[in-house]
Amino acid sequence: MISRRKKSFFPGAKAIFLLFLILAAGATLVVASRVSNLMKPNIGPNDTNFPQSNRPIQPSGPNPCSYVPGPGHCKAPSDASSSIQHDSQCSEDLLVHSVFILPWYQNPHKGNPVESDLRRFSVEFNLPGISMASTMLSLTSATPSASLSMQEILKGKARLGSGTGSTLFNKEKGNPFIKEKSFGRISMTVAVNASCFEGIAMAPPDPILGVSEAFRADTDAKKLNLGVGAYRTEELQPYVLDVVNKVSKLYLSNWYIAERLMLERSENKEYLPIEGLAAFNKVTAELLFGADNPVINQQRVATVQGLSGTGSLRLAAALIERYFPGAQVMISSPTWGNHKNIFNDARVPWSEYRYYDPKTVGLDFEGMISDIKAAPDGSFIVLHGCAHNPTGIDPTPEQWEKIADVIQEKNHIPFFDVAYQGFASGSLDEDASSVRLFAARGMELLVAQSYSKNLGLYAERIGAINVVCSSADAAARVKSQLKRIARPMYSNPPVHGARIVANVVGDPALFNEWKAEMEMMAGRIKNVRQKLFDSLSAKDKSGKDWSFILKQIGMFSFTGLNKTQSDNMTNKWHVYMTKDGRISLAGLSLAKCEYLADAIMDSYHNVS
Ligand SMILES: Cc1ncc(COP(=O)(O)O)c(C=O)c1O
């Protein structure tokens, strides 16, 4: 039976195969000629890590596709239906699929074509500049209607398998991605597919969050993630604060009950106002300035709930861009990496003031003051309210006074980023003292707040932007404009995190519990800091002074290791950290301090 099949089919198959080769060669020529027309300029990446001056100007046109040369360019769709048109036109310009449907043949055993006899082959072309071109050959025992779904075509993968029969091709007839030509019983279908996003280059991994991705991929048991600033327990596990669990009742077992409870208390899932939850806005401003601060009593603070610290900074950046055109923003060198991204994306010019002195691994106070003095009058000076990221170096109270003097003299506007209130010293009030000092001088200022770290609400995206103005009237106007900026960005903020904060901060018992937990977290980090210092000092006989580690504060320690040394920490010791030498002590346990000290010693002394 098998040999009879071979005898009767093989010559036919041979002919079919030859025919396929001829068609494939022809198609390759067609494809090649299309390719030469398709080469198009690469629209450069819009990577916000680019220095401001080097960043490519964003095309102001309607759609990146309109920049692709050649016929049938994509136009920005004006409505849903034209968007479909848009895709197919782009497709023709960018990618080519060739699908060959060879003559059907009949199954001699069964007389009529049946689905089980369908055989399909596909071959993948890899053409320069074309990412998904594929040629498919279908040998069907039915009709030329047997084919592949568009999804399958788009996959462009070499396959051999049973076909599915008759109906798909009819669907594809109406599909603008496919052009069909008939040669008697042979029909050739050229399917042109593409992406409007061909000009978008792969973005580099985020310098901070990318570290966690690399960490996850490492299978070494000794690995240690000191990259991201997120609190871990002594067992190096993520930590949900008890007080948060209590309020949100997010224990998995009674999550449903918690949701029901919220509904019963009329805490429904309706939209929040653009400015956020009123109860949250009230307590967050009070937490920052102190409930009896005149700026609160005189209603001089415009508070708008934001998408955590990052989103709140972004709102403020948009306000600066809109109402202070050309104003300079000054950020510390170094600073949290996302500051540059935020101001770049908001198209706000920024420059740096000196902050870190590598010689002392401490604050370059003179440099900082002279750079702030040299900035054009009315610049926005971004200051980390406490626990400076990445250095962990904060000005002393006396230095804060001098910084405030210079800022006042120059009519600059202080712009505080408070992402670690309570995490630096363990005291919410102490960590807000820098902000309160400026407010007490009657200065107008901006403060972005985050509850990612101090309440462990990383994923809830809860924070606020506060603008202290000289009058209640100005504050009302500023608030109205912040809302106007937020509306087209994200419309209104999420509610869950706001409710947690409002409940914890607004309830005296829970508030006290939270303070105790925060002291515990800050205390664990202080213990780890001390142990790391002790381990380094005991191991290092070179006379190097590691005491800078103890002078730093908050989650981070700036080790002073350069990029090559930091690479050695990762490649040799499986210690994941940012390339600027920053380690997050919140990701370190007492048990791992010795190991980390060995890694630092090796990297510092043996790698230059
Ligand atoms: C200095 C600083 N500002 C703002 C943020 C914002 O964090 P989030 O957007 O998670 O609140 C961070 C987080 O690491 C930070 O370190």
The ligand as a MOL file (V3000), in Angstrom:
LIG
                    3D

  0  0  0     0  0            999 V3000
M  V30 BEGIN CTAB
M  V30 COUNTS 16 16 0 0 0
M  V30 BEGIN ATOM
M  V30 1 C 14.5860 60.2880 44.3680 0
M  V30 2 C 13.3820 59.5520 43.9020 0
M  V30 3 N 12.3390 60.2410 43.4720 0
M  V30 4 C 11.2320 59.6420 43.0590 0
M  V30 5 C 11.1140 58.2740 43.0470 0
M  V30 6 C 9.8120 57.7560 42.5420 0
M  V30 7 O 9.3850 56.5400 42.8840 0
M  V30 8 P 7.8790 56.1310 42.6610 0
M  V30 9 O 7.4680 56.6280 41.3360 0
M  V30 10 O 7.8990 54.6500 42.7490 0
M  V30 11 O 7.1110 56.7340 43.7380 0
M  V30 12 C 12.1910 57.4980 43.4710 0
M  V30 13 C 12.1600 56.0480 43.4240 0
M  V30 14 O 13.1310 55.3320 43.4920 0
M  V30 15 C 13.3540 58.1630 43.9280 0
M  V30 16 O 14.4070 57.4980 44.3820 0
M  V30 END ATOM
M  V30 BEGIN BOND
M  V30 1 1 1 2
M  V30 2 1 2 3
M  V30 3 2 2 15
M  V30 4 2 3 4
M  V30 5 1 4 5
M  V30 6 1 5 6
M  V30 7 2 5 12
M  V30 8 1 6 7
M  V30 9 1 7 8
M  V30 10 2 8 9
M  V30 11 1 8 10
M  V30 12 1 8 11
M  V30 13 1 12 13
M  V30 14 1 12 15
M  V30 15 2 13 14
M  V30 16 1 15 16
M  V30 END BOND
M  V30 END CTAB
M  END
